[in-house]
Amino acid sequence: MGLSASLRHVALHCMWNFLHGLITFYSITASLLARFNFAKLFDHLPGYHRDFGRAQSDAKILARIPSHLGLVWSGDPSRHGLENLLELITWSAGFNVPVVSVYDRHGFWRSKKEEIRLMMEKRTSSCATSSAKSCLQIVSSNEKLLSAEMDHVESYDFTVYSGTSVIFLSEIDGKHCIAEAARDVCLEVRAGTLSDVTINEGVLDHFIRRKRNFLDPDLVIKIGKLDSLSGYLPWHVRLTSIIFSPAREERCLSYQSFKDALAQFSRVEQRVGR
């Protein structure tokens, strides 16, 4: 009996020491992991390649990526850093988002699209890998998107490009486009080429797509303190997930907030009215 009790005591003592060591190991490991910044793995790379590589790495853990990401400025975009917009475009390319639309009501970013395109070309030219160089396309001309009054101009076809296309939008692409489409419907009814009894949501959608032929945005990240989309594509956002960026990041959206927005979108179950 004495020997048996001693063995039990030794066994319990060994088990306790093992559990204590396991808990200590876990605590130390968790502390080290919390201190270690994995993003520093890319710090030795040039700016674009570093940001692109970090986004590529994080994209692997997401279940799905938006086909069209809208970046919407609800306040004064001139207060937002141009460098941060370049980063947002770079991160989007790294996450392999096919289409990114950059929107503000009065077209501030659109007026700078050539400057942005040249700056992005300079960034990508420093990359060593062809994948980082060829993944991005800045749509430098929005005339195809803006020529609502010119019937012979076709909308831009984003299906022909395999990387990330960036388009610049303003208020004219929203309510104004819907009004023009409605006017065209009326003109065709008057001309007898369209019957008024056949007019429905699908018909109007067809006329709008003739002018703004791009995918509906899956996700919109609203930047700025004003809780409004400021007229961003009202027809196209019927099923869009909308995420408001932190108010403190009105002038500079952090990579963590950008990644969190895509991660939140990835977890959302789209029921489409079901």
C-alpha positions as CSV (number, residue, x, y, z in Angstrom):
1,M,0.0,0.0,0.0
2,G,2.8,2.4,0.9
3,L,4.6,1.7,-2.4
4,S,1.4,2.1,-4.4
5,A,0.7,5.5,-2.7
6,S,4.2,6.6,-3.4
7,L,3.9,5.7,-7.1
8,R,0.7,7.6,-7.4
9,H,2.3,10.6,-5.7
10,V,5.2,10.5,-8.1
11,A,2.9,10.1,-11.1
12,L,0.7,13.1,-10.0
13,H,3.9,15.2,-9.4
14,C,5.2,14.3,-12.9
15,M,1.9,15.1,-14.5
16,W,1.7,18.4,-12.7
17,N,5.2,19.4,-13.8
18,F,4.3,18.4,-17.4
19,L,1.2,20.5,-17.4
20,H,3.0,23.4,-15.9
21,G,5.8,23.2,-18.5
22,L,3.2,22.9,-21.3
23,I,1.4,26.1,-20.1
24,T,4.7,27.9,-19.7
25,F,5.7,26.9,-23.3
26,Y,2.4,28.1,-24.6
27,S,2.6,31.4,-22.8
28,I,6.1,32.1,-24.1
29,T,5.3,31.1,-27.6
30,A,2.1,33.2,-27.7
31,S,4.1,36.2,-26.4
32,L,6.8,35.8,-29.0
33,L,4.2,35.5,-31.8
34,A,2.4,38.5,-30.6
35,R,5.6,40.6,-30.7
36,F,6.7,39.3,-34.1
37,N,5.4,41.4,-37.0
38,F,5.1,39.1,-40.0
39,A,4.8,42.1,-42.3
40,K,8.5,42.7,-41.7
41,L,9.2,39.7,-43.9
42,F,8.6,42.1,-46.8
43,D,10.3,45.2,-45.4
44,H,13.5,44.6,-47.3
45,L,11.7,44.8,-50.6
46,P,10.9,48.0,-52.6
47,G,7.6,49.8,-51.7
48,Y,5.3,48.4,-54.4
49,H,6.8,44.9,-54.3
50,R,6.6,44.8,-50.5
51,D,3.0,45.9,-50.3
52,F,2.1,43.6,-53.2
53,G,3.8,40.6,-51.7
54,R,2.2,41.2,-48.3
55,A,-1.3,41.3,-49.8
56,Q,-0.6,38.2,-51.9
57,S,0.4,36.3,-48.8
58,D,-2.7,37.4,-46.9
59,A,-5.0,36.7,-49.8
60,K,-4.4,33.0,-49.5
61,I,-6.4,32.7,-46.2
62,L,-9.5,34.4,-47.6
63,A,-12.4,32.2,-48.9
64,R,-13.4,34.7,-51.6
65,I,-12.3,38.0,-53.0
66,P,-14.6,40.7,-54.4
67,S,-14.9,40.9,-58.1
68,H,-15.4,44.6,-58.0
69,L,-14.2,46.7,-55.0
70,G,-15.4,50.3,-54.7
71,L,-13.3,52.8,-52.8
72,V,-15.6,55.7,-52.0
73,W,-14.6,59.0,-50.4
74,S,-17.6,60.6,-48.7
75,G,-15.6,63.7,-47.5
76,D,-13.0,65.9,-49.2
77,P,-10.6,63.5,-51.0
78,S,-8.0,66.3,-51.4
79,R,-7.3,65.8,-47.6
80,H,-6.4,62.1,-48.3
81,G,-2.9,61.3,-49.1
82,L,-2.2,60.4,-52.7
83,E,0.5,57.9,-51.5
84,N,-2.2,56.0,-49.6
85,L,-4.4,55.8,-52.7
86,L,-1.4,54.2,-54.5
87,E,-1.1,51.8,-51.6
88,L,-4.8,50.9,-51.8
89,I,-4.5,50.1,-55.5
90,T,-1.4,48.1,-54.8
91,W,-3.1,46.1,-52.0
92,S,-6.1,45.5,-54.3
93,A,-3.8,44.1,-57.0
94,G,-2.0,41.9,-54.4
95,F,-5.4,40.5,-53.4
96,N,-6.1,39.9,-57.1
97,V,-9.3,42.0,-57.1
98,P,-10.3,42.2,-60.8
99,V,-11.9,45.7,-60.8
100,V,-11.3,48.6,-58.4
101,S,-13.4,51.7,-58.8
102,V,-12.1,54.9,-57.2
103,Y,-15.0,57.4,-56.5
104,D,-15.6,60.8,-55.1
105,R,-18.6,63.0,-55.9
106,H,-16.8,65.8,-57.8
107,G,-14.2,63.7,-59.6
108,F,-11.1,64.8,-57.7
109,W,-9.3,61.5,-58.2
110,R,-10.5,61.3,-61.8
111,S,-8.7,64.6,-62.5
112,K,-5.5,63.0,-61.2
113,K,-5.8,59.7,-63.1
114,E,-2.9,60.3,-65.4
115,E,-0.6,61.3,-62.5
116,I,-1.7,58.2,-60.6
117,R,-1.2,56.0,-63.7
118,L,2.4,57.3,-64.2
119,M,3.2,56.9,-60.5
120,M,2.0,53.3,-60.5
121,E,4.0,52.6,-63.6
122,K,7.1,53.9,-61.9
123,R,6.3,51.7,-58.9
124,T,5.8,48.6,-60.9
125,S,8.8,49.1,-63.1
126,S,11.1,48.6,-60.1
127,C,9.7,45.1,-59.5
128,A,11.8,42.1,-60.2
129,T,9.0,39.6,-60.9
130,S,6.8,39.7,-64.0
131,S,3.7,38.8,-61.9
132,A,4.0,42.0,-59.9
133,K,4.6,44.1,-63.1
134,S,1.7,42.7,-65.2
135,C,-1.0,42.5,-62.6
136,L,-2.2,46.1,-62.7
137,Q,-3.9,48.2,-65.4
138,I,-4.9,51.8,-64.8
139,V,-7.7,52.8,-67.1
140,S,-6.2,56.1,-68.2
141,S,-9.1,57.1,-70.3
142,N,-12.7,57.3,-69.0
143,E,-14.1,58.6,-72.2
144,K,-15.7,55.2,-73.0
145,L,-17.4,55.4,-69.6
146,L,-18.4,59.0,-69.8
147,S,-19.7,59.3,-73.4
148,A,-23.4,58.8,-72.6
149,E,-24.4,61.1,-75.4
150,M,-22.3,59.4,-78.0
151,D,-24.1,56.2,-79.2
152,H,-21.1,55.0,-81.2
153,V,-18.8,54.8,-78.2
154,E,-18.8,51.4,-76.5
155,S,-18.4,50.8,-72.8
156,Y,-15.1,49.5,-71.5
157,D,-14.8,45.8,-71.5
158,F,-13.0,44.6,-68.3
159,T,-13.3,40.9,-69.2
160,V,-10.4,41.1,-71.6
161,Y,-7.8,41.8,-68.8
162,S,-6.7,39.2,-66.4
163,G,-5.2,41.5,-63.7
164,T,-6.6,44.4,-61.7
165,S,-8.3,47.3,-63.6
166,V,-8.7,50.6,-61.9
167,I,-11.5,53.0,-63.0
168,F,-12.2,56.5,-61.8
169,L,-15.8,57.5,-61.2
170,S,-17.7,60.6,-60.1
171,E,-21.3,61.7,-59.6
172,I,-21.9,61.7,-63.4
173,D,-21.7,57.9,-63.3
174,G,-24.5,57.5,-60.8
175,K,-27.9,59.3,-60.8
176,H,-27.0,61.1,-64.1
177,C,-26.4,57.8,-65.8
178,I,-29.8,56.4,-64.6
179,A,-31.6,59.6,-65.8
180,E,-29.9,59.3,-69.2
181,A,-30.9,55.6,-69.5
182,A,-34.6,56.5,-68.6
183,R,-34.5,59.2,-71.3
184,D,-33.3,56.7,-73.9
185,V,-36.1,54.4,-72.9
186,C,-38.6,57.2,-73.5
187,L,-37.1,58.0,-76.8
188,E,-37.3,54.5,-78.0
189,V,-40.9,54.2,-76.9
190,R,-41.7,57.4,-78.8
191,A,-39.9,56.1,-81.9
192,G,-41.9,52.9,-81.7
193,T,-38.9,50.6,-81.3
194,L,-39.9,49.7,-77.7
195,S,-43.3,49.0,-76.3
196,D,-44.2,50.7,-73.0
197,V,-45.8,47.5,-71.7
198,T,-42.5,45.7,-71.8
199,I,-40.6,48.2,-69.7
200,N,-39.4,46.6,-66.4
201,E,-36.3,46.5,-64.3
202,G,-34.5,44.3,-66.7
203,V,-35.1,46.8,-69.6
204,L,-33.7,49.7,-67.6
205,D,-30.8,47.6,-66.5
206,H,-30.0,46.9,-70.1
207,F,-30.0,50.6,-71.0
208,I,-27.8,51.4,-68.0
209,R,-25.3,48.6,-68.9
210,R,-25.0,50.1,-72.4
211,K,-23.4,53.1,-70.8
212,R,-21.6,51.7,-67.8
213,N,-20.6,48.2,-68.6
214,F,-18.8,46.9,-65.5
215,L,-19.5,44.4,-62.8
216,D,-21.7,45.4,-59.8
217,P,-19.4,46.1,-56.8
218,D,-19.4,43.2,-54.3
219,L,-17.8,45.4,-51.7
220,V,-17.5,49.1,-51.0
221,I,-15.1,50.6,-48.5
222,K,-16.4,54.0,-47.5
223,I,-13.6,56.4,-46.5
224,G,-14.4,59.6,-44.6
225,K,-16.4,60.8,-41.6
226,L,-19.7,61.4,-43.5
227,D,-21.9,58.3,-43.4
228,S,-22.9,58.4,-47.0
229,L,-21.9,56.9,-50.3
230,S,-22.2,60.4,-51.9
231,G,-24.0,59.2,-55.0
232,Y,-21.8,56.2,-55.8
233,L,-23.5,54.0,-58.4
234,P,-27.0,53.8,-56.8
235,W,-28.2,51.3,-59.4
236,H,-25.2,49.0,-59.0
237,V,-25.1,48.7,-55.2
238,R,-28.3,46.8,-54.6
239,L,-26.5,43.7,-53.3
240,T,-23.3,45.3,-52.3
241,S,-21.6,44.8,-48.9
242,I,-20.7,48.2,-47.4
243,I,-18.0,48.6,-44.8
244,F,-17.2,52.0,-43.2
245,S,-13.6,52.6,-42.5
246,P,-12.5,53.9,-39.1
247,A,-13.2,57.7,-38.7
248,R,-9.6,58.2,-37.4
249,E,-8.3,57.0,-40.8
250,E,-10.0,59.6,-42.9
251,R,-6.7,60.7,-44.4
252,C,-4.9,57.4,-44.5
253,L,-6.5,54.0,-44.5
254,S,-4.2,51.4,-42.9
255,Y,-3.4,48.1,-44.4
256,Q,-4.9,46.3,-41.3
257,S,-8.2,48.1,-41.9
258,F,-8.1,47.2,-45.6
259,K,-7.3,43.6,-44.9
260,D,-10.0,43.4,-42.2
261,A,-12.6,44.7,-44.6
262,L,-11.8,42.0,-47.2
263,A,-11.7,39.4,-44.4
264,Q,-15.2,40.5,-43.2
265,F,-16.5,40.4,-46.8
266,S,-15.0,36.9,-47.2
267,R,-17.1,35.7,-44.2
268,V,-20.4,37.2,-45.3
269,E,-23.0,34.8,-46.7
270,Q,-24.8,36.5,-49.5
271,R,-28.4,35.4,-49.5
272,V,-29.5,37.6,-52.4
273,G,-32.9,38.2,-50.8
274,R,-33.4,34.6,-49.6
